[in-house]
Amino acid sequence: MEKSKISYAEAIGEVEQILARFNDEQMDIDEMGKQVKRAAELIRLCKERLHKVENEVADILKNATPNSLLIL
């Protein structure tokens, strides 16, 4: 799956799968390096998405009027 098209939930799920395999000792040493790199990429992607959404929400709240917030 292409990195930019993976959803946040899919990325978190894949990280959880990697961790589970690591914790269950189902990962051999040759695969471990690749999987740790993949997990790091997924975590970076999630952080970027969270930061983007945080900024979007902050902008919405900053530009919202008190009456428009009552709808939320």
C-alpha positions, 0 to 999 in steps of 0.5 A: 500500500502506498504510504500517502494513501494509507489511512491513519487507522490502517497505519496504527493497525499495521504498527500494532501488528508489527509490535505484536509480532515483535512481542510474540517473538515471531519476527526473525532478526533478518526481518526485524530491521525492515519492520522497525523501519516500516513502523518508524515511517508509519509513526511519522506519518501518523504524527504528521496527520495528527499535527495537520488535524490539530492545526485545522481544528485550531484554525476553525476554532480561532475563526469561529464565532461564539454562536457557531460553536453552539452548533458543535 
